[in-house]
């Protein structure tokens, strides 16, 4: 097997993408749609117990030590 040249590799890659897009109507019948779980809340704190908070402007306020 010989190595592909750049134009051949690009054509092969684009062909694989086209096949994947074209097969969506056929594969959607036996592959279930994924649904995300409810979002979790995360709190960012340092080892001293100081936690970041979100300002009314939407910015994240943290303390720098």
mmCIF file as Biopython writes it, N, C-alpha, C and O atoms, coordinates in Angstrom:
data_model
#
loop_
_atom_site.group_PDB
_atom_site.id
_atom_site.type_symbol
_atom_site.label_atom_id
_atom_site.label_alt_id
_atom_site.label_comp_id
_atom_site.label_asym_id
_atom_site.label_entity_id
_atom_site.label_seq_id
_atom_site.pdbx_PDB_ins_code
_atom_site.Cartn_x
_atom_site.Cartn_y
_atom_site.Cartn_z
_atom_site.occupancy
_atom_site.B_iso_or_equiv
_atom_site.auth_seq_id
_atom_site.auth_asym_id
_atom_site.pdbx_PDB_model_num
ATOM 1   N N  . UNK A ? 1  ? 0.849   -1.183 0.000  1.0 0.0 1  A 1 
ATOM 2   C CA . UNK A ? 1  ? 0.000   0.000  0.000  1.0 0.0 1  A 1 
ATOM 3   C C  . UNK A ? 1  ? 0.892   1.243  0.000  1.0 0.0 1  A 1 
ATOM 4   O O  . UNK A ? 1  ? 1.828   1.344  0.793  1.0 0.0 1  A 1 
ATOM 5   N N  . UNK A ? 2  ? 0.596   2.174  -0.885 1.0 0.0 2  A 1 
ATOM 6   C CA . UNK A ? 2  ? 1.418   3.380  -0.977 1.0 0.0 2  A 1 
ATOM 7   C C  . UNK A ? 2  ? 0.763   4.519  -0.190 1.0 0.0 2  A 1 
ATOM 8   O O  . UNK A ? 2  ? -0.438  4.496  0.082  1.0 0.0 2  A 1 
ATOM 9   N N  . UNK A ? 3  ? 1.564   5.493  0.159  1.0 0.0 3  A 1 
ATOM 10  C CA . UNK A ? 3  ? 1.051   6.658  0.882  1.0 0.0 3  A 1 
ATOM 11  C C  . UNK A ? 3  ? 0.228   7.537  -0.053 1.0 0.0 3  A 1 
ATOM 12  O O  . UNK A ? 3  ? 0.522   7.643  -1.244 1.0 0.0 3  A 1 
ATOM 13  N N  . UNK A ? 4  ? -0.795  8.159  0.498  1.0 0.0 4  A 1 
ATOM 14  C CA . UNK A ? 4  ? -1.628  9.061  -0.297 1.0 0.0 4  A 1 
ATOM 15  C C  . UNK A ? 4  ? -0.975  10.428 -0.383 1.0 0.0 4  A 1 
ATOM 16  O O  . UNK A ? 4  ? -0.251  10.854 0.518  1.0 0.0 4  A 1 
ATOM 17  N N  . UNK A ? 5  ? -1.247  11.101 -1.485 1.0 0.0 5  A 1 
ATOM 18  C CA . UNK A ? 5  ? -0.814  12.481 -1.612 1.0 0.0 5  A 1 
ATOM 19  C C  . UNK A ? 5  ? -1.865  13.365 -0.958 1.0 0.0 5  A 1 
ATOM 20  O O  . UNK A ? 5  ? -2.979  12.914 -0.691 1.0 0.0 5  A 1 
ATOM 21  N N  . UNK A ? 6  ? -1.519  14.611 -0.701 1.0 0.0 6  A 1 
ATOM 22  C CA . UNK A ? 6  ? -2.411  15.527 0.014  1.0 0.0 6  A 1 
ATOM 23  C C  . UNK A ? 6  ? -3.783  15.671 -0.644 1.0 0.0 6  A 1 
ATOM 24  O O  . UNK A ? 6  ? -4.785  15.572 0.064  1.0 0.0 6  A 1 
ATOM 25  N N  . UNK A ? 7  ? -3.887  15.897 -1.944 1.0 0.0 7  A 1 
ATOM 26  C CA . UNK A ? 7  ? -5.228  16.026 -2.539 1.0 0.0 7  A 1 
ATOM 27  C C  . UNK A ? 7  ? -6.074  14.763 -2.377 1.0 0.0 7  A 1 
ATOM 28  O O  . UNK A ? 7  ? -7.286  14.849 -2.180 1.0 0.0 7  A 1 
ATOM 29  N N  . UNK A ? 8  ? -5.447  13.607 -2.460 1.0 0.0 8  A 1 
ATOM 30  C CA . UNK A ? 8  ? -6.181  12.356 -2.286 1.0 0.0 8  A 1 
ATOM 31  C C  . UNK A ? 8  ? -6.672  12.207 -0.850 1.0 0.0 8  A 1 
ATOM 32  O O  . UNK A ? 8  ? -7.794  11.756 -0.621 1.0 0.0 8  A 1 
ATOM 33  N N  . UNK A ? 9  ? -5.838  12.582 0.117  1.0 0.0 9  A 1 
ATOM 34  C CA . UNK A ? 9  ? -6.228  12.492 1.518  1.0 0.0 9  A 1 
ATOM 35  C C  . UNK A ? 9  ? -7.374  13.447 1.835  1.0 0.0 9  A 1 
ATOM 36  O O  . UNK A ? 9  ? -8.292  13.103 2.580  1.0 0.0 9  A 1 
ATOM 37  N N  . UNK A ? 10 ? -7.312  14.654 1.262  1.0 0.0 10 A 1 
ATOM 38  C CA . UNK A ? 10 ? -8.397  15.628 1.482  1.0 0.0 10 A 1 
ATOM 39  C C  . UNK A ? 10 ? -9.690  15.119 0.875  1.0 0.0 10 A 1 
ATOM 40  O O  . UNK A ? 10 ? -10.746 15.213 1.501  1.0 0.0 10 A 1 
ATOM 41  N N  . UNK A ? 11 ? -9.622  14.586 -0.327 1.0 0.0 11 A 1 
ATOM 42  C CA . UNK A ? 11 ? -10.819 14.052 -0.986 1.0 0.0 11 A 1 
ATOM 43  C C  . UNK A ? 11 ? -11.410 12.890 -0.187 1.0 0.0 11 A 1 
ATOM 44  O O  . UNK A ? 11 ? -12.627 12.804 -0.028 1.0 0.0 11 A 1 
ATOM 45  N N  . UNK A ? 12 ? -10.568 12.009 0.309  1.0 0.0 12 A 1 
ATOM 46  C CA . UNK A ? 12 ? -11.047 10.891 1.120  1.0 0.0 12 A 1 
ATOM 47  C C  . UNK A ? 12 ? -11.706 11.386 2.408  1.0 0.0 12 A 1 
ATOM 48  O O  . UNK A ? 12 ? -12.766 10.890 2.790  1.0 0.0 12 A 1 
ATOM 49  N N  . UNK A ? 13 ? -11.095 12.349 3.073  1.0 0.0 13 A 1 
ATOM 50  C CA . UNK A ? 13 ? -11.665 12.898 4.302  1.0 0.0 13 A 1 
ATOM 51  C C  . UNK A ? 13 ? -13.010 13.558 4.067  1.0 0.0 13 A 1 
ATOM 52  O O  . UNK A ? 13 ? -13.956 13.334 4.821  1.0 0.0 13 A 1 
ATOM 53  N N  . UNK A ? 14 ? -13.097 14.368 3.027  1.0 0.0 14 A 1 
ATOM 54  C CA . UNK A ? 14 ? -14.372 15.021 2.717  1.0 0.0 14 A 1 
ATOM 55  C C  . UNK A ? 14 ? -15.436 14.003 2.311  1.0 0.0 14 A 1 
ATOM 56  O O  . UNK A ? 14 ? -16.618 14.186 2.606  1.0 0.0 14 A 1 
ATOM 57  N N  . UNK A ? 15 ? -15.023 12.941 1.640  1.0 0.0 15 A 1 
ATOM 58  C CA . UNK A ? 15 ? -15.972 11.889 1.264  1.0 0.0 15 A 1 
ATOM 59  C C  . UNK A ? 15 ? -16.526 11.191 2.501  1.0 0.0 15 A 1 
ATOM 60  O O  . UNK A ? 15 ? -17.720 10.899 2.571  1.0 0.0 15 A 1 
ATOM 61  N N  . UNK A ? 16 ? -15.661 10.923 3.475  1.0 0.0 16 A 1 
ATOM 62  C CA . UNK A ? 16 ? -16.127 10.285 4.714  1.0 0.0 16 A 1 
ATOM 63  C C  . UNK A ? 16 ? -17.094 11.190 5.481  1.0 0.0 16 A 1 
ATOM 64  O O  . UNK A ? 16 ? -18.073 10.710 6.053  1.0 0.0 16 A 1 
ATOM 65  N N  . UNK A ? 17 ? -16.824 12.485 5.494  1.0 0.0 17 A 1 
ATOM 66  C CA . UNK A ? 17 ? -17.733 13.430 6.156  1.0 0.0 17 A 1 
ATOM 67  C C  . UNK A ? 17 ? -19.077 13.449 5.438  1.0 0.0 17 A 1 
ATOM 68  O O  . UNK A ? 17 ? -20.124 13.457 6.086  1.0 0.0 17 A 1 
ATOM 69  N N  . UNK A ? 18 ? -19.060 13.456 4.100  1.0 0.0 18 A 1 
ATOM 70  C CA . UNK A ? 18 ? -20.310 13.458 3.322  1.0 0.0 18 A 1 
ATOM 71  C C  . UNK A ? 18 ? -21.112 12.195 3.560  1.0 0.0 18 A 1 
ATOM 72  O O  . UNK A ? 18 ? -22.337 12.248 3.668  1.0 0.0 18 A 1 
ATOM 73  N N  . UNK A ? 19 ? -20.434 11.059 3.644  1.0 0.0 19 A 1 
ATOM 74  C CA . UNK A ? 19 ? -21.133 9.794  3.914  1.0 0.0 19 A 1 
ATOM 75  C C  . UNK A ? 19 ? -21.759 9.821  5.300  1.0 0.0 19 A 1 
ATOM 76  O O  . UNK A ? 19 ? -22.885 9.358  5.481  1.0 0.0 19 A 1 
ATOM 77  N N  . UNK A ? 20 ? -21.038 10.361 6.284  1.0 0.0 20 A 1 
ATOM 78  C CA . UNK A ? 20 ? -21.577 10.431 7.649  1.0 0.0 20 A 1 
ATOM 79  C C  . UNK A ? 20 ? -22.809 11.325 7.703  1.0 0.0 20 A 1 
ATOM 80  O O  . UNK A ? 20 ? -23.787 10.984 8.370  1.0 0.0 20 A 1 
ATOM 81  N N  . UNK A ? 21 ? -22.779 12.455 7.018  1.0 0.0 21 A 1 
ATOM 82  C CA . UNK A ? 21 ? -23.936 13.360 7.009  1.0 0.0 21 A 1 
ATOM 83  C C  . UNK A ? 21 ? -25.108 12.728 6.268  1.0 0.0 21 A 1 
ATOM 84  O O  . UNK A ? 21 ? -26.253 12.833 6.708  1.0 0.0 21 A 1 
ATOM 85  N N  . UNK A ? 22 ? -24.827 12.075 5.150  1.0 0.0 22 A 1 
ATOM 86  C CA . UNK A ? 22 ? -25.895 11.471 4.353  1.0 0.0 22 A 1 
ATOM 87  C C  . UNK A ? 22 ? -26.541 10.280 5.060  1.0 0.0 22 A 1 
ATOM 88  O O  . UNK A ? 22 ? -27.692 9.951  4.775  1.0 0.0 22 A 1 
ATOM 89  N N  . UNK A ? 23 ? -25.828 9.631  5.971  1.0 0.0 23 A 1 
ATOM 90  C CA . UNK A ? 23 ? -26.369 8.449  6.645  1.0 0.0 23 A 1 
ATOM 91  C C  . UNK A ? 23 ? -27.183 8.789  7.886  1.0 0.0 23 A 1 
ATOM 92  O O  . UNK A ? 23 ? -27.725 7.883  8.520  1.0 0.0 23 A 1 
ATOM 93  N N  . UNK A ? 24 ? -27.286 10.053 8.253  1.0 0.0 24 A 1 
ATOM 94  C CA . UNK A ? 24 ? -28.028 10.445 9.462  1.0 0.0 24 A 1 
ATOM 95  C C  . UNK A ? 24 ? -29.497 10.003 9.409  1.0 0.0 24 A 1 
ATOM 96  O O  . UNK A ? 24 ? -29.983 9.462  10.402 1.0 0.0 24 A 1 
ATOM 97  N N  . UNK A ? 25 ? -30.228 10.203 8.305  1.0 0.0 25 A 1 
ATOM 98  C CA . UNK A ? 25 ? -31.635 9.758  8.300  1.0 0.0 25 A 1 
ATOM 99  C C  . UNK A ? 25 ? -31.789 8.248  8.492  1.0 0.0 25 A 1 
ATOM 100 O O  . UNK A ? 25 ? -32.792 7.799  9.045  1.0 0.0 25 A 1 
ATOM 101 N N  . UNK A ? 26 ? -30.822 7.471  8.049  1.0 0.0 26 A 1 
ATOM 102 C CA . UNK A ? 26 ? -30.915 6.014  8.159  1.0 0.0 26 A 1 
ATOM 103 C C  . UNK A ? 26 ? -30.506 5.515  9.543  1.0 0.0 26 A 1 
ATOM 104 O O  . UNK A ? 26 ? -31.087 4.555  10.050 1.0 0.0 26 A 1 
ATOM 105 N N  . UNK A ? 27 ? -29.521 6.152  10.151 1.0 0.0 27 A 1 
ATOM 106 C CA . UNK A ? 27 ? -29.044 5.689  11.451 1.0 0.0 27 A 1 
ATOM 107 C C  . UNK A ? 27 ? -29.885 6.227  12.602 1.0 0.0 27 A 1 
ATOM 108 O O  . UNK A ? 27 ? -29.837 5.673  13.701 1.0 0.0 27 A 1 
ATOM 109 N N  . UNK A ? 28 ? -30.648 7.284  12.382 1.0 0.0 28 A 1 
ATOM 110 C CA . UNK A ? 28 ? -31.437 7.861  13.476 1.0 0.0 28 A 1 
ATOM 111 C C  . UNK A ? 28 ? -32.578 6.938  13.908 1.0 0.0 28 A 1 
ATOM 112 O O  . UNK A ? 28 ? -33.148 7.136  14.981 1.0 0.0 28 A 1 
ATOM 113 N N  . UNK A ? 29 ? -32.918 5.951  13.108 1.0 0.0 29 A 1 
ATOM 114 C CA . UNK A ? 29 ? -34.003 5.047  13.488 1.0 0.0 29 A 1 
ATOM 115 C C  . UNK A ? 29 ? -33.581 4.046  14.553 1.0 0.0 29 A 1 
ATOM 116 O O  . UNK A ? 29 ? -34.422 3.576  15.319 1.0 0.0 29 A 1 
ATOM 117 N N  . UNK A ? 30 ? -32.299 3.710  14.618 1.0 0.0 30 A 1 
ATOM 118 C CA . UNK A ? 30 ? -31.874 2.747  15.633 1.0 0.0 30 A 1 
ATOM 119 C C  . UNK A ? 30 ? -30.849 3.302  16.618 1.0 0.0 30 A 1 
ATOM 120 O O  . UNK A ? 30 ? -30.390 2.566  17.492 1.0 0.0 30 A 1 
ATOM 121 N N  . UNK A ? 31 ? -30.478 4.570  16.505 1.0 0.0 31 A 1 
ATOM 122 C CA . UNK A ? 31 ? -29.625 5.225  17.501 1.0 0.0 31 A 1 
ATOM 123 C C  . UNK A ? 31 ? -30.478 6.268  18.202 1.0 0.0 31 A 1 
ATOM 124 O O  . UNK A ? 31 ? -30.996 7.186  17.565 1.0 0.0 31 A 1 
ATOM 125 N N  . UNK A ? 32 ? -30.626 6.127  19.518 1.0 0.0 32 A 1 
ATOM 126 C CA . UNK A ? 32 ? -31.472 7.045  20.270 1.0 0.0 32 A 1 
ATOM 127 C C  . UNK A ? 32 ? -30.781 8.390  20.450 1.0 0.0 32 A 1 
ATOM 128 O O  . UNK A ? 32 ? -29.555 8.473  20.524 1.0 0.0 32 A 1 
ATOM 129 N N  . UNK A ? 33 ? -31.585 9.431  20.518 1.0 0.0 33 A 1 
ATOM 130 C CA . UNK A ? 33 ? -31.074 10.773 20.726 1.0 0.0 33 A 1 
ATOM 131 C C  . UNK A ? 33 ? -30.604 10.906 22.172 1.0 0.0 33 A 1 
ATOM 132 O O  . UNK A ? 33 ? -31.259 10.417 23.092 1.0 0.0 33 A 1 
ATOM 133 N N  . UNK A ? 34 ? -29.482 11.559 22.363 1.0 0.0 34 A 1 
ATOM 134 C CA . UNK A ? 34 ? -28.934 11.743 23.709 1.0 0.0 34 A 1 
ATOM 135 C C  . UNK A ? 34 ? -29.553 12.982 24.346 1.0 0.0 34 A 1 
ATOM 136 O O  . UNK A ? 34 ? -29.726 14.009 23.690 1.0 0.0 34 A 1 
ATOM 137 N N  . UNK A ? 35 ? -29.878 12.878 25.612 1.0 0.0 35 A 1 
ATOM 138 C CA . UNK A ? 35 ? -30.417 14.003 26.367 1.0 0.0 35 A 1 
ATOM 139 C C  . UNK A ? 35 ? -29.497 14.274 27.551 1.0 0.0 35 A 1 
ATOM 140 O O  . UNK A ? 35 ? -29.114 13.356 28.276 1.0 0.0 35 A 1 
ATOM 141 N N  . UNK A ? 36 ? -29.152 15.526 27.735 1.0 0.0 36 A 1 
ATOM 142 C CA . UNK A ? 36 ? -28.260 15.896 28.832 1.0 0.0 36 A 1 
ATOM 143 C C  . UNK A ? 36 ? -29.024 15.872 30.149 1.0 0.0 36 A 1 
ATOM 144 O O  . UNK A ? 36 ? -30.229 16.120 30.194 1.0 0.0 36 A 1 
ATOM 145 N N  . UNK A ? 37 ? -28.304 15.570 31.205 1.0 0.0 37 A 1 
ATOM 146 C CA . UNK A ? 37 ? -28.890 15.592 32.543 1.0 0.0 37 A 1 
ATOM 147 C C  . UNK A ? 37 ? -29.057 17.044 33.000 1.0 0.0 37 A 1 
ATOM 148 O O  . UNK A ? 37 ? -28.568 17.969 32.351 1.0 0.0 37 A 1 
ATOM 149 N N  . UNK A ? 38 ? -29.740 17.227 34.100 1.0 0.0 38 A 1 
ATOM 150 C CA . UNK A ? 38 ? -29.929 18.567 34.647 1.0 0.0 38 A 1 
ATOM 151 C C  . UNK A ? 38 ? -28.567 19.146 35.026 1.0 0.0 38 A 1 
ATOM 152 O O  . UNK A ? 38 ? -27.705 18.424 35.527 1.0 0.0 38 A 1 
ATOM 153 N N  . UNK A ? 39 ? -28.370 20.441 34.791 1.0 0.0 39 A 1 
ATOM 154 C CA . UNK A ? 39 ? -27.069 21.042 35.120 1.0 0.0 39 A 1 
ATOM 155 C C  . UNK A ? 39 ? -26.806 21.003 36.627 1.0 0.0 39 A 1 
ATOM 156 O O  . UNK A ? 39 ? -27.723 21.140 37.436 1.0 0.0 39 A 1 
ATOM 157 N N  . UNK A ? 40 ? -25.565 20.819 36.976 1.0 0.0 40 A 1 
ATOM 158 C CA . UNK A ? 40 ? -25.142 20.790 38.376 1.0 0.0 40 A 1 
ATOM 159 C C  . UNK A ? 40 ? -24.551 22.139 38.746 1.0 0.0 40 A 1 
ATOM 160 O O  . UNK A ? 40 ? -24.013 22.846 37.894 1.0 0.0 40 A 1 
ATOM 161 N N  . UNK A ? 41 ? -24.653 22.487 40.007 1.0 0.0 41 A 1 
ATOM 162 C CA . UNK A ? 41 ? -24.046 23.722 40.482 1.0 0.0 41 A 1 
ATOM 163 C C  . UNK A ? 41 ? -22.669 23.392 41.049 1.0 0.0 41 A 1 
ATOM 164 O O  . UNK A ? 41 ? -22.499 22.415 41.779 1.0 0.0 41 A 1 
ATOM 165 N N  . UNK A ? 42 ? -21.702 24.216 40.702 1.0 0.0 42 A 1 
ATOM 166 C CA . UNK A ? 42 ? -20.334 24.017 41.144 1.0 0.0 42 A 1 
ATOM 167 C C  . UNK A ? 42 ? -19.867 25.277 41.840 1.0 0.0 42 A 1 
ATOM 168 O O  . UNK A ? 42 ? -20.129 26.385 41.372 1.0 0.0 42 A 1 
ATOM 169 N N  . UNK A ? 43 ? -19.175 25.114 42.957 1.0 0.0 43 A 1 
ATOM 170 C CA . UNK A ? 43 ? -18.647 26.249 43.676 1.0 0.0 43 A 1 
ATOM 171 C C  . UNK A ? 43 ? -17.124 26.170 43.651 1.0 0.0 43 A 1 
ATOM 172 O O  . UNK A ? 43 ? -16.546 25.123 43.941 1.0 0.0 43 A 1 
ATOM 173 N N  . UNK A ? 44 ? -16.476 27.287 43.301 1.0 0.0 44 A 1 
ATOM 174 C CA . UNK A ? 44 ? -15.026 27.326 43.209 1.0 0.0 44 A 1 
ATOM 175 C C  . UNK A ? 44 ? -14.485 27.948 44.488 1.0 0.0 44 A 1 
ATOM 176 O O  . UNK A ? 44 ? -14.731 29.120 44.774 1.0 0.0 44 A 1 
ATOM 177 N N  . UNK A ? 45 ? -13.744 27.149 45.256 1.0 0.0 45 A 1 
ATOM 178 C CA . UNK A ? 45 ? -13.184 27.618 46.526 1.0 0.0 45 A 1 
ATOM 179 C C  . UNK A ? 45 ? -11.706 27.262 46.597 1.0 0.0 45 A 1 
ATOM 180 O O  . UNK A ? 45 ? -11.253 26.319 45.948 1.0 0.0 45 A 1 
ATOM 181 N N  . UNK A ? 46 ? -10.958 28.022 47.388 1.0 0.0 46 A 1 
ATOM 182 C CA . UNK A ? 46 ? -9.560  27.675 47.603 1.0 0.0 46 A 1 
ATOM 183 C C  . UNK A ? 46 ? -9.435  26.872 48.895 1.0 0.0 46 A 1 
ATOM 184 O O  . UNK A ? 46 ? -10.432 26.585 49.557 1.0 0.0 46 A 1 
ATOM 185 N N  . UNK A ? 47 ? -8.204  26.514 49.244 1.0 0.0 47 A 1 
ATOM 186 C CA . UNK A ? 47 ? -8.002  25.673 50.427 1.0 0.0 47 A 1 
ATOM 187 C C  . UNK A ? 47 ? -8.287  26.398 51.734 1.0 0.0 47 A 1 
ATOM 188 O O  . UNK A ? 47 ? -8.397  25.755 52.778 1.0 0.0 47 A 1 
ATOM 189 N N  . UNK A ? 48 ? -8.410  27.740 51.700 1.0 0.0 48 A 1 
ATOM 190 C CA . UNK A ? 48 ? -8.721  28.507 52.914 1.0 0.0 48 A 1 
ATOM 191 C C  . UNK A ? 48 ? -10.229 28.651 53.127 1.0 0.0 48 A 1 
ATOM 192 O O  . UNK A ? 48 ? -10.669 29.158 54.158 1.0 0.0 48 A 1 
ATOM 193 N N  . UNK A ? 49 ? -11.007 28.209 52.158 1.0 0.0 49 A 1 
ATOM 194 C CA . UNK A ? 49 ? -12.452 28.296 52.278 1.0 0.0 49 A 1 
ATOM 195 C C  . UNK A ? 49 ? -13.058 29.522 51.625 1.0 0.0 49 A 1 
ATOM 196 O O  . UNK A ? 49 ? -14.272 29.715 51.690 1.0 0.0 49 A 1 
ATOM 197 N N  . UNK A ? 50 ? -12.230 30.364 50.991 1.0 0.0 50 A 1 
ATOM 198 C CA . UNK A ? 50 ? -12.744 31.526 50.271 1.0 0.0 50 A 1 
ATOM 199 C C  . UNK A ? 50 ? -13.298 31.063 48.930 1.0 0.0 50 A 1 
ATOM 200 O O  . UNK A ? 50 ? -12.622 30.360 48.178 1.0 0.0 50 A 1 
ATOM 201 N N  . UNK A ? 51 ? -14.526 31.460 48.638 1.0 0.0 51 A 1 
ATOM 202 C CA . UNK A ? 51 ? -15.174 30.998 47.414 1.0 0.0 51 A 1 
ATOM 203 C C  . UNK A ? 51 ? -15.407 32.166 46.452 1.0 0.0 51 A 1 
ATOM 204 O O  . UNK A ? 51 ? -15.630 33.299 46.879 1.0 0.0 51 A 1 
ATOM 205 N N  . UNK A ? 52 ? -15.354 31.881 45.179 1.0 0.0 52 A 1 
ATOM 206 C CA . UNK A ? 52 ? -15.623 32.883 44.148 1.0 0.0 52 A 1 
ATOM 207 C C  . UNK A ? 52 ? -17.121 33.139 44.096 1.0 0.0 52 A 1 
ATOM 208 O O  . UNK A ? 52 ? -17.927 32.294 44.485 1.0 0.0 52 A 1 
ATOM 209 N N  . UNK A ? 53 ? -17.477 34.322 43.608 1.0 0.0 53 A 1 
ATOM 210 C CA . UNK A ? 53 ? -18.891 34.636 43.440 1.0 0.0 53 A 1 
ATOM 211 C C  . UNK A ? 53 ? -19.089 35.389 42.145 1.0 0.0 53 A 1 
ATOM 212 O O  . UNK A ? 53 ? -18.154 35.991 41.616 1.0 0.0 53 A 1 
ATOM 213 N N  . UNK A ? 54 ? -20.298 35.356 41.638 1.0 0.0 54 A 1 
ATOM 214 C CA . UNK A ? 54 ? -20.618 36.027 40.374 1.0 0.0 54 A 1 
ATOM 215 C C  . UNK A ? 54 ? -21.234 37.384 40.697 1.0 0.0 54 A 1 
ATOM 216 O O  . UNK A ? 54 ? -22.200 37.474 41.454 1.0 0.0 54 A 1 
ATOM 217 N N  . UNK A ? 55 ? -20.671 38.425 40.121 1.0 0.0 55 A 1 
ATOM 218 C CA . UNK A ? 55 ? -21.155 39.781 40.330 1.0 0.0 55 A 1 
ATOM 219 C C  . UNK A ? 55 ? -22.423 40.012 39.507 1.0 0.0 55 A 1 
ATOM 220 O O  . UNK A ? 55 ? -22.685 39.258 38.570 1.0 0.0 55 A 1 
ATOM 221 N N  . UNK A ? 56 ? -23.216 41.036 39.834 1.0 0.0 56 A 1 
ATOM 222 C CA . UNK A ? 56 ? -24.423 41.331 39.048 1.0 0.0 56 A 1 
ATOM 223 C C  . UNK A ? 56 ? -24.131 41.574 37.566 1.0 0.0 56 A 1 
ATOM 224 O O  . UNK A ? 56 ? -25.002 41.377 36.719 1.0 0.0 56 A 1 
ATOM 225 N N  . UNK A ? 57 ? -22.903 42.003 37.257 1.0 0.0 57 A 1 
ATOM 226 C CA . UNK A ? 57 ? -22.541 42.240 35.856 1.0 0.0 57 A 1 
ATOM 227 C C  . UNK A ? 57 ? -22.277 40.938 35.112 1.0 0.0 57 A 1 
ATOM 228 O O  . UNK A ? 57 ? -22.121 40.943 33.891 1.0 0.0 57 A 1 
ATOM 229 N N  . UNK A ? 58 ? -22.224 39.802 35.851 1.0 0.0 58 A 1 
ATOM 230 C CA . UNK A ? 58 ? -21.970 38.517 35.235 1.0 0.0 58 A 1 
ATOM 231 C C  . UNK A ? 58 ? -20.513 38.095 35.309 1.0 0.0 58 A 1 
ATOM 232 O O  . UNK A ? 58 ? -20.165 36.995 34.880 1.0 0.0 58 A 1 
ATOM 233 N N  . UNK A ? 59 ? -19.653 38.959 35.852 1.0 0.0 59 A 1 
ATOM 234 C CA . UNK A ? 59 ? -18.234 38.623 35.970 1.0 0.0 59 A 1 
ATOM 235 C C  . UNK A ? 59 ? -17.984 37.748 37.201 1.0 0.0 59 A 1 
ATOM 236 O O  . UNK A ? 59 ? -18.738 37.794 38.173 1.0 0.0 59 A 1 
ATOM 237 N N  . UNK A ? 60 ? -16.933 36.965 37.143 1.0 0.0 60 A 1 
ATOM 238 C CA . UNK A ? 60 ? -16.552 36.103 38.257 1.0 0.0 60 A 1 
ATOM 239 C C  . UNK A ? 60 ? -15.562 36.852 39.116 1.0 0.0 60 A 1 
ATOM 240 O O  . UNK A ? 60 ? -14.519 37.285 38.625 1.0 0.0 60 A 1 
ATOM 241 N N  . UNK A ? 61 ? -15.873 37.018 40.410 1.0 0.0 61 A 1 
ATOM 242 C CA . UNK A ? 61 ? -14.986 37.727 41.318 1.0 0.0 61 A 1 
ATOM 243 C C  . UNK A ? 61 ? -14.241 36.709 42.179 1.0 0.0 61 A 1 
ATOM 244 O O  . UNK A ? 61 ? -14.848 35.881 42.858 1.0 0.0 61 A 1 
ATOM 245 N N  . UNK A ? 62 ? -12.918 36.789 42.135 1.0 0.0 62 A 1 
ATOM 246 C CA . UNK A ? 62 ? -12.090 35.931 42.976 1.0 0.0 62 A 1 
ATOM 247 C C  . UNK A ? 62 ? -11.087 36.816 43.704 1.0 0.0 62 A 1 
ATOM 248 O O  . UNK A ? 62 ? -10.819 37.946 43.297 1.0 0.0 62 A 1 
ATOM 249 N N  . UNK A ? 63 ? -10.552 36.289 44.764 1.0 0.0 63 A 1 
ATOM 250 C CA . UNK A ? 63 ? -9.510  37.013 45.491 1.0 0.0 63 A 1 
ATOM 251 C C  . UNK A ? 63 ? -8.158  36.449 45.091 1.0 0.0 63 A 1 
ATOM 252 O O  . UNK A ? 63 ? -7.996  35.237 44.947 1.0 0.0 63 A 1 
ATOM 253 N N  . UNK A ? 64 ? -7.198  37.330 44.915 1.0 0.0 64 A 1 
ATOM 254 C CA . UNK A ? 64 ? -5.853  36.904 44.584 1.0 0.0 64 A 1 
ATOM 255 C C  . UNK A ? 64 ? -4.978  37.138 45.810 1.0 0.0 64 A 1 
ATOM 256 O O  . UNK A ? 64 ? -4.937  38.240 46.356 1.0 0.0 64 A 1 
ATOM 257 N N  . UNK A ? 65 ? -4.280  36.085 46.235 1.0 0.0 65 A 1 
ATOM 258 C CA . UNK A ? 65 ? -3.417  36.196 47.421 1.0 0.0 65 A 1 
ATOM 259 C C  . UNK A ? 65 ? -1.970  36.141 47.038 1.0 0.0 65 A 1 
ATOM 260 O O  . UNK A ? 65 ? -1.099  36.220 47.904 1.0 0.0 65 A 1 
#
